[in-house]
Amino acid sequence: MREQPLEGARHSSLAFLVGGYAMLGPFSISTYMPFFPALMMAMGASQAEIQQTLSAYLAAFGFMMLLHGPLSDAFGRRRIILVGLAVYLAASLGAALASSVVLLLLFRMAQGLAVGAGSIAGRATVRDTLEGPRAQRVLAHVQMIFAIAPAVAPLLGGWLARYFPWQSVFIFMAALAALLLAFSWLRFPESLALDARTSFRPRALFKGYLAVLRSRPFWLLTAALSFNFAGFFLYVASAPVFVLEFLGLGRDQFGWLFIPATAGVMLGAYISGRLADRLSSRKTVTAAYAVMITAAALNVGYHVFLPPVVPWVILPVMLFSAGMAMASPTITLATMDLFPRARGMVSSVQGFLQTLLMTLISSFGPTAVGHSGQLMAITMMGFTVIGLAVWFLYVRDNRAGAAPTPVSAGPLSG
């Protein structure tokens, strides 16, 4: 069905905003890192102390990720997003004015507490307001917008660090948050009716988390989504070793990896959006796995038989990232549909578990396999096989009539 112009504009606005919320995360990390030397000099701090400001941000982000969704289930999506953006904006301005490492650490922690609100509550909003192909298409557009950030953020950070003082990175973050806050105030809808909201009381939260974590379909879909992304993220996390040592490229040549990989994500998201009206969800994910398995097999074959020469060595990674992006919107929507009264909580828990796996990969992947193209390719294939296996288990359970246990709404709060 073709969308009416006004309806299509609303959907584009929603995709733009949710994609913008998701971009805050990469910009808060990769744009900040080039300023480490300037911050050390300005504050008379060691590299370890400046590194702690990043660790404090990540710890706060991981902790609050589990709460943003339940907060939006209880108090509404729009309110949580607006408060999150306002806190992030204030924390960014505070960081720009910080005169000591302690103050910088506190403001970075405040940024971490607020930064995930938009992306988590935003995904839930997409499913609240849309269903079926339209929801898949909007999430695909969100993924296309978000894909720009990991490629642009480090380049922007390097450019700012070259021409401007360290405060500029926080002024940029504040400006981006202010822009999103203004547009959200004017255009972001409240999608959760009062009678659909859940309780934020500890007992109700505990029961909700327990219901989600006891759901076999939730674990299967989350594992599929996470291991698909793991095959791609392995190359992102191992980039310094893979690009500099294995490929023998220079420090200014990371684009050989990140530009094709980002292009693959955008292509896969575009294809997912185009397929939304043409293929069922199951067929879309099956086609995506065909692409990922083919890419992983080509990757293994290339490294077994051919020397690592750019751009050919990167093309299987680009193809894999396209397959991963094809599957992500459909699997994300299927997970939120398991618990219609707690989509925010589901989005939170799924995001937290995915982040946990990515943290493990970034901690151990580069040293374990980053130096070998064959080991990287075999590991990608292993992640893909796991993702495919759990997806087929989910499909088999669905055919057998397995159904999730819904989370009750509980008493209203807020």
N, C-alpha and C positions, 0 to 999 in steps of 0.2 A: 504494500500500500504506500502511495506517495504522500509525503507529509505536506500539510498546508504551509505556506511561507511563514506565517506568524508562529506556528508550532515549531517549525524547523529552526527559527531564530531563537526561540526559548531553549531548545535542546542544545544549540550551538553555544549559547551563553552559559548553560549549565556545564557543558564539557570544558569550556574555556576556564571557568572558575575552579572546577575540581582539578583540572590539570595544573592550574596555577598553584593551588594548595599543595599538590604533590611535589611541585618544583622547589618549594621552600626548603625541603630536606637536603637535596644535593647542593643547593646554593649555600646552605648554612655550614656545609662541611668542606666541599672542594674549593669554594671561592675563598674560604678562610685560611686554608693551609699554606698558601704562598706567603702569607704575612708573618709566619713564625719568626724569621730572622728580625724583622722590623719590630715586632712585639718584644722579643728578647732584649733588644737594644733600648727601646723606649722605656721599658719597665724594669730594666736591670734584673731580668729573670733568666733562669736556665731553660734549656729546651724541655726538660722534664716538667717544669712548672707550667710552661705554655701548653705542653701536651695534655696536662691535667685539665685544662680548660675545655679541650675537645672531649676528653673522657667524661667530664662532668655533664656536658651537653648530651652525649650518647647515653649515659646512664639515666638521665632524666627523661630522655625521649623513650627509652625502652620501658621504663616504669609506667609512664603516663599513657603509653600506647594501650595498655590494658584497661584504662579508665575512660578514655575519650568516647569510645563506643557506648558503654553503659550510661555515661552522662548524657549523650545525645538521645538515647532511648528514653531517659527519664525526663529531660528538660527541653527536648526539641533540638533538631539539627541546626537550625539557623542561629539560635542563641549560643550554642557551644562554639560554632565556627566564628561568630563575631567576637566573642570573648577571647577565643584562642588567638585570633589575628591581632586584637588590641593588646594582649599581653606580649605577644611576639614583637609587635611594633615598639612598645615601651621598653622591653628588654634590649632590643637592638640599639635604641637611642641611649639607654643606660650604658651599654657596652662601649659605645663610641665615646662616652664621657668618662669612662673608667680611668682611674689614676693609679691603680695597683692591680696586681695579679689576683688578689682575693676578690676585689670588686668585679673584675672581668670574669672570674670563675662563677660568681653568683649570677651575673647577668646571662652568661652562657647557659647556666643551668635553667634559668627561667625561660630562655629560648627553647631549650629542649622539652620543657614541660608543656609548652604551647604549640610547638610546630606541627605535631601530628593531628591536631583536632580537625583541620579542614579536610585532609585526605581521607580520614576514617569516616567522619560524619558525611562527607561528600559522596563517597561510594554508596553509603546507605541511602542517601537522598535519591541517587539515580534509580535505585531499585524501588524506593517508595513511590516515585512518580511515574516510572516507566516499567514496562515488562516486555518479555520476548525480544524480538529483533530490535526494537527501538532502544531498549536498555543496553543490549549488546553493542549497538552502533555507537551510543554515547560513550560507553566505557572504552570502546576502541579509540574514539577520538581523544579521550582523556589520556590514553596510553601514548598516542602520537605526540601530544603536547608535552607530556612528562619526559619522553625520550630525548627531547632537546637538552634538558638540564644537565645530565651527566657528561655530555660532550662539551657544552658551552661553559659550565661552571668553572673548571680549572683554567680554561683559557681566559675567562673574564677576570678570575682572581690574579693570574699572572700579569695581565695588562694593568689592573688597578695597582698591584704592588710595584709595578715598574714606574708608574707616573704619579701616584698619589700616596699620601700617608696612610698609616694603618687604619685610621678612623673611617676611611672611605668605604671599606668593606661593610661595616656596620650601617653606614648611611645608605648604602645600596640595599641592604637587607630591609632596613626601615622603609625605604621608598617603595620597594616591592610589596611589603606588607600593607603599607598605606593604600597603595593602588588596589590591591585585592580587597581590603576592608571597605573601601569606597564602593567598588563595584558590587560587593556582596551585600552591602546595606541597601543598595538600589535594586539589585536584580536577583539575589538568591532567595528562593522560596522556602517557606516552612512546609515541610512535607509530612510531618508526623502530627496527626490530630491528637487533641488532649486525651480522648478516650482510648487511644492506642499506646499511650506511654506507660512505661514500667516503673517499678519502685527502685530507688537508689539506696534503700536500707540494706545494711550488711547481710542480713539473712536472705533477702531476695537476691542480692548479688551473688552470694555463695551458691544458692540453688540454680541460678542462671548459668554461672560458670560451670557448675557440675554437670548440668544437662548438656551443655555444648561439648564438654570434654568427654562425656560418656557416649557421644554420638559417633558410631562407626562411619557413617557417610561423611561427617565433618572431617574426621581424620584422613579418610581416603582422598577427599577432594583437596584438603590442605596439603597433604603429601604430594599429590600430583602437581599442584601449582608450585610448591616450593622446590621440588626436584627438577622441574622444568627450568625454573629460573636459576637453579644452582649450576646447571650446565653452562649457562651464559655467564653467570656471576663469577665462576671460577677464573675466567679470562680477565675480568675486570679486576678482581682481587690480586691476581698474579701478574698484572701488567708490568710493574717495574722489573720483575725477573724475566718474564717472557719476552718483553720488547727489548730490553737493554742487553740481557745476557744471552738468551736463546737466539733471538733474531739478529742481535748485534746492531741494533739501530741506536740513534742518538736520543738525547733527552728531549729534543724538540720534534721527535717523530712518533709520538704516541698516537697521533692521528691515524696512522696506518692501521691501528686496531680499533680505535674508538669511533672513527667516522663510518667505516663499513658496518660495525656492530650496531650503531645508532640508526643507520639507514635501514638495516634489517628489521629492527624493532618497529620503525615507522611504517615500513612496507607491510609487515605482518599485521599490524594494527589496522592499516587501511584495508587489507584483504578481509580481515575479520568483519569490519563494518560493512563491506560490500557483500559478504556472504550471509549477513544476518537475515535477509529476506529470501535467500535462495536455498540454504541448507538448514537442516535441523541442528540443534545444539550438539547432539551426539556426533553427527557427521562432520561438523566443523572441527570438533576436537580430534576426531579420528584422522581427518585430513592434515591437521596440524602435527600430529604425531608421525604421520608418514613423512612429512617434511623434516622433522627433527631427527628421526631415525636415519633417513637418507643423508642428512648433513653430518651426523655423527659418524656414520660409516665412511663417508668420503673423507672426513677428517682423519680417521684412523688410517685409511688407505694411503692418503697423501703422505703422512709422516712415516709410514713404513717404507714406502717406495721412492719418495722424492725429497730433495733437499728443501729446507725452509726458505722460500723466496717470496717476497711481497710483490704483488698483492695476492698471489695465488694461495698462499698459506692461510690467508685470512678469510677467503671466500666461504669455506665451510662454516666458519663462525657466523658470518653474515647470514647465511641460509638458515642456520640453527636459530638465530635470534628472531628471524622472521616467523619460523614455526612456533617458537615460544610465545610470541606476541599474538599469533592467531588464536592460540588456545586460552590465553589468560582471561579475557573478558567473560567468556562462556563459563569457565570454571569458577570464577569469582562470583558470578550471578547465581550459579547453582548452589554454591555454599551459603550465600545469604538467604536463598529460598528455603533452606532447611529449617530456619527459625524466623518466620515472618514477623513475629512480635519482638524480636531481639536482633535485628539486622546490624545495629551498631555494635553490640557485644560480639557478634560473630566476626564482623570486620576487624575488631580490635584483637581478638584472640588469634585469628588467622594471620594478621599482620605481625603480631608478636612472635608467633612460632616461625614464620618465614624469616623474620629478622634474626632470630636465634640461630637458625641454620646458616644464614649468610655470615653471621659473626664467627661461627666455627670454621667455615670455609676460608674466610679472610685470615683467621689465625693460623691455620695449619696447611691450607692449600698451596700457597706460594713456596714454602720451604719443602713441602713433600713432593710436589709434582711440577712446579713452575719452571724448573730448569730443563725439562724434557718435553718436546712436542708430542712424542708418543704417549707418555704418561698423561699429559693434559687431555689428549684426544680420547684415550681409554677411559679416563675418569668422566669426561663428558658423556661418553657412551653409557657408562655405568649409571650415572644420574638419570639419563633418558630412559633406560630400561626400567629403572625403579618407578619413575613417573608413569610410564606406560602400563606397568603391571598394576599399580594401585588404581589407575583410571579404569582398567578392564575389570578389576574387582568391584569398583563402584557401579559400573554398567551391569555387571552380572547380578549384583544385589538388587539393583533397580528392577531388572527383569523378573527377579524372584519375588518382588513385592515388598522389599525391605523399605521401611519408612522411618524417618527420624521422629523423635519425641519432641513436640513443640514446647518452647519455653512459655510459661504462663505470664500474663501481663503483670499480675500482682497489683497492689494498690498504687494509685497515682502519687507521684511526688513532684514537687516544684510547682 
